[in-house]
């Protein structure tokens, strides 16, 4: 990128003071998008409107006006719930390739009110149904670290865009790891907040964030940038019946907390499922570096229900969620998922919940309560819990590419939940971020997951910043 500034705040300040221009910064991003089309990060690039918005930001700066903390900064939005009026909103579906949003989402309202320049919408699998970003609409999104491997999903377009310098901040959503998995695959930070922190005015299912599933959040390269994104996006809104008050904590102030004041509970695998040696070693080295920098680190046992029991509870409830969303999409847009041009994985995901009885879905809360209690017990006496994000390095980018069927000598089912340790925290509701832990010898990113107590995003961000100080990753990006 043409700017060499390290944070969004510094970039916005430079634009505001005339040290650089939004037009130049946005122009550079648009050129990079054009030059890196093999990544397939974007569905729709808003070149004309982005350039005009950048010129407006520069005119405001020349007049001494402050547009906000994102003054003239290029930002991307996931092509799902984050809608911009007049712009395509496809949900990753080929059948909605010409669908145009009629209103802004709350997140887009807040980003633009803070001065952001929306440069485009980023790729997602259909209905955000899996952890590979691949669809019939535009194809697969790759991690910038290996274009044959996945950027993760379902916010893979956003994570790839941030990692490749195609946006400074991007939005995502998380139903089982959809912010954190792509963050791990692309060496960026993805923050899944607690339920209700970031409101949504989606009317396909107004209560869809009630738990354990869809939560919006920011993706960025640095702790400062993701904290700023969270501060801008968070806060109650009457259009979301489940949004919550802000609370007294300050995400940006939390970044200043000394490392020596942090206490960490560490679990190499949540005592749940196997983790590949390269991931375990990379994450372990990052935790060791944090301890060497002054944090108190203790390895803990996590007494979760068995993986089969917990996975059954997750799929029972996430299946019901996808079946209900598909039904609403069918009603709203006239799509018949039995005959539509969609991937078989979309139909199989919908089928998970098509025959789920209400009592079965409610009873699945039993293992969730047990999991919640286990995480709370693991966090006792600690600020955060740390684990790997993924159990394996980034995998093949196409839906047809198989997930691993063996991890560290253990046979696994070859399904998405085998590849990640994220989905547990959608069941429990704890805030969690994936943070870069390091690169493998093959140059592939490995993510470290940081989990806090409910509504304690400030603890998660404080630990993120502490790890960033102890084990910097800014030099690892393709444009570094």
ABEGO torsion letter per residue (X at the ends): XABABABAAAAAAAAAAGABBAAAAAAAAAAAAAAAAAAGABABBBAAAAAAAAAAAAAAAAAGBBAEAABGBBBBBBBBABBBBGBBBAGGBAAAAABBBABBBAAAAAAAAAGBBBAEBBBBBBGGABABBBBAAAEBBBBAABAABBAEOAAAAAAAAAAAGABABBBBBBAAGAAAAAAAAAGBBBBBBBBGABBBABAABAAAAAOABBBBBBBBABAAAAAAAAAAABEBBAABAABBBAEABBAAAAAABBAAABBBBBBAAGGABBBBAAAAAAAAAAAAAAAAAGBBBBBBBBBBBBAAAAAAAAAAAAAAAAAAAAAAAAAAAGBBAAABBBBAAAAAAAAAAAABBAAAAAAAAAAAAAAAAAAAAAABGBABBBBBABABBBBBABAABBBBABBGGBBBAGBAAAABAAAAAAAAGBBBBBBBAEBBAAGBBBBBBBBBBBGAAAAAAAAAAAAAAABBAAAABAAX
